[in-house]
């Protein structure tokens, strides 16, 4: 019998059976600013996609960056703030979606003048392996994360 879809599963089980995940749980990543969690990603068993959640408090930013081979789609799940796309910042609100093809500079920020957190959920295809390396979860081609790491 298969484990509960919400239960901790080994990456092989997630890859084979799928899983129900929560955007506020997963491996932590803080290298570019804000508080990010890797939610559905290769380290958990999702081999073809990487979905992450970032929470930006007022005054925090996820620095503009580029992915060489991945496109990135970022949704403002809650709050408002700004997306960086190409060469400038744009005001965004709940429900707005950013699409950045490979090689296009993009980022998010929650201006200090805001009073509430900005919560964004993003998906990269193919998975953004450079993020997992920078976070220490991918070393020498092997993922080091285990589901018990999601605090």
Order of alpha helices (4+ residues) and beta strands (2+ residues): alpha-beta-beta-beta-beta-beta-beta-beta-beta-beta-beta-alpha-beta-beta
